[in-house]
């Protein structure tokens, strides 16, 4: 004998099913059937060759199609049109129009309402249409049109309410993800600032001890300790750069070739010149250079499509200099460029956060963006 489920488990199962979309569809079908059953005595008396039992079965079959109202709402609509012409039943069409408005939106609901009014008008002009639905056209329209418009309108309102609720849920989820991301960024910055400072202090103190121990046996050990602290600081910067884009390594100077190829495919040839000294930059500075060049190439493609772009990356003493230059377009693009207006601000914020400066200007018929920031090579 199979064990019966515990009452609490059965109750939880019933509760979950009761709030499920399938349960709501079944309730809608039963409600429509319950309302239509009230008309069975009158339907049996109509000249349609149906008895009370067969009329009930027909209405039950028609109401059962409302179970498909989410996946195929046109099915109950077509059935409702048939029932309206055959049995002169107007209850089913209200549920069908509501379902189309609720699950397919305004355009579909309006189209279905027009089809419903057109079909009803054709039935009105068909001999045998019951006089209780309107002896004159005005009486008929005052009965049929409000039924369809009201049902479809309520469905559209419910559809928009569902959209607003879904957008609200997405907004809350996005806000939660944003809060988590900001917290991670904050923790990463704190770790970088605190641990980086301690590593710097450790390196300096080890160098001081190495100088004091010059000529002694511990000098080499102190020098190795200072070098280890510097390497650890460098690895910390590299780790933060690799984590900045969700775990993927941020491209450095090696990614400039791919940017140039992509820009050339869009019709703008790019000439990239990278000084040999720049290849020794830290991953953090290489990532900054890559993002500045990427944003400049994007802006050039928007505002000066098809014109050549030159990129120059040089090291001038303790400073790293990035210059991107492109000619100004003689005529504006055919279509206004899509831009949020935050590209230049984003570049400037990234460069200034590393102790550098950014300058964007028009110069001799060209648009020039120059970023200057500490190279960090003198500290190695």
C-alpha positions as CSV (number, residue, x, y, z in Angstrom):
1,X,0.0,0.0,0.0
2,X,1.4,3.3,-1.1
3,X,2.0,5.9,1.7
4,X,-0.3,8.9,1.6
5,X,1.4,12.3,1.5
6,X,1.6,14.2,4.7
7,X,-1.2,16.9,5.1
8,X,1.4,19.7,5.3
9,X,3.1,18.6,2.0
10,X,-0.3,18.2,0.3
11,X,-1.3,21.7,1.5
12,X,1.9,23.2,0.2
13,X,1.3,21.5,-3.2
14,X,-2.2,22.8,-3.3
15,X,-1.1,26.3,-2.4
16,X,1.6,26.3,-5.1
17,X,-0.9,25.1,-7.7
18,X,-3.6,27.5,-6.7
19,X,-1.4,30.5,-7.5
20,X,0.0,29.1,-10.7
21,X,-1.0,30.5,-14.1
22,X,-2.5,27.1,-15.1
23,X,-4.8,27.3,-12.1
24,X,-6.0,30.8,-13.1
25,X,-6.8,29.5,-16.6
26,X,-8.8,26.7,-15.2
27,X,-10.7,29.1,-12.9
28,X,-11.4,31.3,-15.9
29,X,-12.8,28.4,-17.9
30,X,-15.0,27.2,-15.0
31,X,-16.3,30.8,-14.5
32,X,-17.2,31.2,-18.2
33,X,-18.9,27.8,-18.2
34,X,-20.8,28.6,-15.0
35,X,-22.1,31.8,-16.5
36,X,-23.1,30.1,-19.8
37,X,-24.8,27.2,-18.1
38,X,-27.4,29.7,-16.8
39,X,-28.5,30.1,-20.5
40,X,-28.9,26.4,-21.1
41,X,-32.7,26.3,-20.7
42,X,-33.1,29.1,-23.2
43,X,-30.6,27.5,-25.6
44,X,-32.5,24.2,-25.5
45,X,-35.6,26.0,-26.6
46,X,-33.9,27.7,-29.6
47,X,-34.1,26.1,-33.0
48,X,-30.7,24.6,-32.9
49,X,-31.5,20.9,-32.5
50,X,-29.8,20.8,-29.0
51,X,-31.1,19.5,-25.8
52,X,-30.2,20.6,-22.4
53,X,-27.5,18.0,-22.1
54,X,-26.0,18.5,-25.5
55,X,-26.0,22.3,-25.1
56,X,-24.2,21.9,-21.8
57,X,-21.6,19.7,-23.4
58,X,-21.1,22.2,-26.2
59,X,-20.7,25.1,-23.8
60,X,-18.3,23.0,-21.7
61,X,-16.1,22.2,-24.7
62,X,-16.1,25.9,-25.7
63,X,-15.2,27.1,-22.2
64,X,-12.4,24.5,-22.0
65,X,-10.5,26.3,-24.8
66,X,-9.9,29.1,-22.3
67,X,-7.2,26.9,-20.8
68,X,-5.2,27.8,-23.9
69,X,-5.7,31.6,-23.4
70,X,-2.0,32.3,-22.6
71,X,-0.4,30.2,-25.3
72,X,-3.1,30.5,-28.0
73,X,-5.6,33.2,-27.1
74,X,-7.0,33.2,-30.7
75,X,-8.4,29.7,-30.2
76,X,-11.0,30.7,-27.6
77,X,-11.7,33.8,-29.6
78,X,-12.6,31.8,-32.7
79,X,-14.7,29.4,-30.6
80,X,-16.5,32.4,-29.1
81,X,-17.4,33.8,-32.5
82,X,-18.8,30.4,-33.5
83,X,-20.8,30.1,-30.3
84,X,-22.1,33.6,-30.8
85,X,-23.4,32.8,-34.3
86,X,-24.7,29.3,-33.5
87,X,-26.1,29.6,-30.0
88,X,-26.3,33.4,-29.8
89,X,-24.0,33.2,-26.7
90,X,-22.2,36.5,-25.8
91,X,-20.6,35.4,-22.5
92,X,-17.6,33.5,-24.1
93,X,-16.6,36.4,-26.3
94,X,-16.0,38.6,-23.2
95,X,-13.5,36.1,-21.7
96,X,-11.8,35.7,-25.1
97,X,-11.4,39.5,-25.7
98,X,-10.1,39.9,-22.2
99,X,-7.6,37.2,-22.7
100,X,-6.3,38.7,-26.0
101,X,-5.9,42.1,-24.3
102,X,-4.3,40.6,-21.2
103,X,-1.7,38.4,-23.0
104,X,-1.2,40.0,-26.4
105,X,-1.5,43.7,-25.7
106,X,-3.4,46.7,-27.1
107,X,-2.9,46.2,-30.9
108,X,-4.1,42.6,-30.8
109,X,-7.1,43.5,-28.6
110,X,-8.1,46.3,-30.8
111,X,-7.9,44.1,-33.9
112,X,-9.9,41.3,-32.2
113,X,-12.6,43.8,-31.0
114,X,-13.0,45.1,-34.6
115,X,-13.3,41.5,-35.9
116,X,-15.8,40.7,-33.2
117,X,-18.0,43.8,-34.1
118,X,-17.7,42.9,-37.8
119,X,-18.8,39.3,-37.2
120,X,-21.6,40.4,-34.9
121,X,-22.9,42.8,-37.5
122,X,-22.9,40.1,-40.1
123,X,-24.8,37.9,-37.7
124,X,-27.3,40.8,-37.1
125,X,-28.0,40.9,-40.8
126,X,-28.5,37.1,-40.9
127,X,-32.1,35.8,-40.7
128,X,-32.8,34.1,-37.4
129,X,-30.7,36.4,-35.2
130,X,-32.7,36.8,-31.9
131,X,-34.6,40.0,-31.5
132,X,-33.5,40.2,-27.9
133,X,-30.0,41.2,-29.0
134,X,-31.5,44.3,-30.7
135,X,-34.4,44.8,-33.0
136,X,-32.7,47.8,-34.6
137,X,-29.1,48.5,-35.5
138,X,-28.7,51.1,-32.8
139,X,-30.0,48.8,-30.2
140,X,-27.7,46.1,-31.4
141,X,-24.6,48.3,-31.4
142,X,-25.5,49.6,-27.9
143,X,-25.4,46.0,-26.7
144,X,-22.6,44.4,-28.7
145,X,-20.0,47.1,-28.9
146,X,-19.8,48.0,-25.2
147,X,-19.4,44.3,-24.4
148,X,-16.3,43.9,-26.6
149,X,-14.8,47.3,-25.8
150,X,-15.1,46.9,-22.1
151,X,-13.7,43.3,-22.0
152,X,-10.7,44.3,-24.3
153,X,-10.1,47.4,-22.3
154,X,-9.9,45.6,-19.0
155,X,-7.6,43.1,-20.6
156,X,-5.3,45.8,-21.9
157,X,-5.2,47.5,-18.5
158,X,-4.2,44.1,-16.9
159,X,-1.5,43.7,-19.6
160,X,0.0,47.0,-18.8
161,X,-0.2,46.3,-15.1
162,X,1.7,43.1,-15.7
163,X,4.3,45.0,-17.7
164,X,4.7,47.6,-14.9
165,X,5.1,44.9,-12.3
166,X,7.6,43.0,-14.4
167,X,9.6,46.2,-14.9
168,X,9.5,46.9,-11.2
169,X,10.8,43.4,-10.5
170,X,13.6,43.9,-13.0
171,X,14.4,47.3,-11.5
172,X,14.7,45.9,-8.0
173,X,16.9,43.1,-9.3
174,X,19.1,45.5,-11.2
175,X,19.4,47.7,-8.2
176,X,20.4,44.7,-6.0
177,X,23.0,43.7,-8.6
178,X,24.2,47.3,-8.8
179,X,24.5,47.5,-5.0
180,X,26.5,44.3,-4.9
181,X,28.8,45.5,-7.7
182,X,29.3,48.8,-6.0
183,X,30.2,47.0,-2.8
184,X,32.7,44.8,-4.6
185,X,34.2,47.9,-6.3
186,X,34.4,49.6,-2.9
187,X,36.0,46.6,-1.3
188,X,38.5,46.3,-4.2
189,X,39.5,49.9,-3.9
190,X,39.9,49.6,-0.1
191,X,42.0,46.5,-0.6
192,X,44.1,48.2,-3.2
193,X,44.6,51.4,-1.2
194,X,45.3,49.7,2.1
195,X,47.4,46.7,0.9
196,X,49.1,48.8,-1.7
197,X,50.1,51.4,0.9
198,X,51.5,48.7,3.2
199,X,53.4,47.1,0.4
200,X,54.9,50.4,-0.6
201,X,55.9,51.1,3.0
202,X,57.4,47.6,3.2
203,X,59.4,48.1,0.0
204,X,60.7,51.5,1.2
205,X,61.7,50.2,4.6
206,X,63.4,47.2,3.1
207,X,65.4,49.5,0.8
208,X,66.4,51.7,3.8
209,X,67.5,48.6,5.7
210,X,69.4,47.4,2.6
211,X,71.3,50.7,2.5
212,X,72.1,50.5,6.2
213,X,73.3,47.0,5.9
214,X,75.5,47.7,2.9
215,X,78.5,45.5,3.0
216,X,76.9,43.1,5.5
217,X,75.4,39.7,5.0
218,X,71.8,40.9,5.3
219,X,72.0,43.4,2.5
220,X,71.0,41.0,-0.2
221,X,68.1,39.7,1.8
222,X,66.7,43.2,2.3
223,X,67.1,43.9,-1.4
224,X,65.2,40.8,-2.2
225,X,62.5,41.7,0.3
226,X,62.1,45.2,-1.3
227,X,61.9,43.6,-4.8
228,X,59.3,41.1,-3.6
229,X,57.1,43.9,-2.2
230,X,57.3,45.8,-5.5
231,X,56.3,42.6,-7.4
232,X,53.4,42.0,-5.0
233,X,52.2,45.6,-5.6
234,X,52.4,45.1,-9.3
235,X,50.5,41.8,-9.1
236,X,47.8,43.5,-7.0
237,X,47.3,46.1,-9.7
238,X,47.2,43.4,-12.4
239,X,44.6,41.4,-10.4
240,X,42.3,44.4,-10.1
241,X,42.5,45.0,-13.8
242,X,41.7,41.4,-14.5
243,X,38.7,41.5,-12.2
244,X,37.4,44.8,-13.6
245,X,35.4,43.2,-16.4
246,X,33.8,40.4,-14.7
247,X,36.8,38.1,-14.5
248,X,38.1,38.6,-18.0
249,X,41.4,40.3,-18.5
250,X,41.2,43.8,-19.7
251,X,43.1,44.2,-23.0
252,X,46.3,46.2,-22.9
253,X,48.6,47.4,-25.7
254,X,48.3,44.0,-27.4
255,X,44.6,44.7,-28.0
256,X,45.2,47.9,-30.0
257,X,45.7,45.9,-33.2
258,X,42.2,44.4,-32.9
259,X,40.7,47.8,-32.3
260,X,42.5,49.1,-35.5
261,X,41.2,46.1,-37.5
262,X,37.6,46.7,-36.3
263,X,37.8,50.4,-37.2
264,X,39.2,49.6,-40.7
265,X,36.3,47.2,-41.3
266,X,34.0,50.1,-40.6
267,X,35.9,52.2,-43.2
268,X,38.3,54.2,-41.1
269,X,42.0,53.3,-41.6
270,X,44.0,53.5,-38.4
271,X,47.7,54.0,-38.0
272,X,49.0,52.9,-34.6
273,X,52.5,53.9,-33.4
274,X,53.6,52.5,-30.0
275,X,57.0,53.4,-28.6
276,X,59.1,50.5,-27.5
277,X,59.3,51.9,-23.9
278,X,55.5,51.8,-23.6
279,X,55.5,48.0,-23.8
280,X,57.0,47.9,-20.3
281,X,53.9,49.7,-18.8
282,X,52.0,48.1,-15.9
283,X,48.8,46.3,-16.8
284,X,46.8,49.0,-15.1
285,X,48.2,51.7,-17.3
286,X,48.0,49.6,-20.4
287,X,44.3,49.0,-19.7
288,X,43.8,52.8,-19.4
289,X,45.5,53.4,-22.7
290,X,43.4,50.7,-24.4
291,X,40.1,52.2,-23.1
292,X,41.1,55.8,-24.1
293,X,42.0,54.6,-27.7
294,X,38.9,52.5,-27.9
295,X,36.6,55.4,-27.0
296,X,38.4,57.8,-29.4
297,X,38.1,55.3,-32.3
298,X,34.4,55.0,-31.5
299,X,33.9,58.7,-31.5
300,X,35.8,59.0,-34.8
301,X,33.6,56.4,-36.4
302,X,30.5,58.3,-35.2
303,X,31.5,61.8,-36.2
304,X,34.0,61.3,-39.0
305,X,33.3,58.0,-40.6
306,X,35.6,56.9,-43.4
307,X,38.4,59.3,-42.4
308,X,41.9,58.1,-41.3
309,X,42.8,58.0,-37.6
310,X,46.3,58.2,-36.2
311,X,47.2,56.9,-32.7
312,X,50.5,57.7,-31.1
313,X,51.7,56.3,-27.7
314,X,55.0,57.6,-26.4
315,X,56.9,57.8,-23.2
316,X,58.4,61.2,-22.5
317,X,60.5,60.9,-19.4
318,X,58.2,60.1,-16.4
319,X,55.1,60.8,-18.5
320,X,53.1,58.6,-20.8
321,X,51.4,60.4,-23.7
322,X,48.6,59.1,-25.8
323,X,47.4,61.1,-28.8
324,X,44.6,60.2,-31.1
325,X,44.0,62.5,-34.1
326,X,41.4,62.4,-36.9
327,X,40.4,65.0,-39.6
328,X,37.2,66.8,-39.0
329,X,34.4,65.8,-41.4
330,X,33.6,68.3,-44.1
331,X,29.9,67.4,-44.0
332,X,27.9,65.9,-41.1
333,X,27.1,62.2,-41.2
334,X,23.9,61.2,-43.1
335,X,22.4,60.1,-39.8
336,X,23.0,61.9,-36.5
337,X,25.4,59.8,-34.4
338,X,23.9,57.9,-31.5
339,X,25.7,59.1,-28.4
340,X,25.1,59.3,-24.7
341,X,27.6,62.2,-24.4
342,X,29.5,60.5,-21.6
343,X,32.4,59.1,-23.5
344,X,34.7,62.0,-23.0
345,X,33.7,62.4,-19.4
346,X,34.4,58.7,-18.8
347,X,37.8,58.9,-20.4
348,X,38.7,62.0,-18.4
349,X,37.6,60.4,-15.1
350,X,39.7,57.3,-15.8
351,X,42.8,59.3,-16.7
352,X,42.5,61.8,-13.8
353,X,42.0,59.0,-11.3
354,X,45.5,57.8,-12.2
355,X,47.0,61.3,-11.8
356,X,46.9,62.3,-15.4
357,X,45.2,64.9,-17.6
358,X,43.0,64.7,-20.7
359,X,42.6,67.3,-23.4
360,X,40.2,67.2,-26.4
361,X,40.4,70.1,-28.9
362,X,40.1,71.1,-32.6
363,X,43.5,71.8,-34.1
364,X,44.2,72.7,-37.8
365,X,41.2,70.9,-39.2
366,X,41.5,67.9,-37.0
367,X,40.1,66.6,-33.7
368,X,42.8,65.7,-31.3
369,X,42.5,63.9,-28.0
370,X,45.6,63.9,-25.8
371,X,45.9,61.9,-22.5
372,X,49.0,62.4,-20.3
373,X,49.5,60.3,-17.2
374,X,52.5,59.0,-15.1
375,X,54.2,56.1,-16.8
376,X,55.4,54.6,-13.6
377,X,58.5,53.3,-15.3
378,X,60.8,55.4,-13.2
379,X,59.6,53.5,-10.0
380,X,60.8,50.2,-11.3
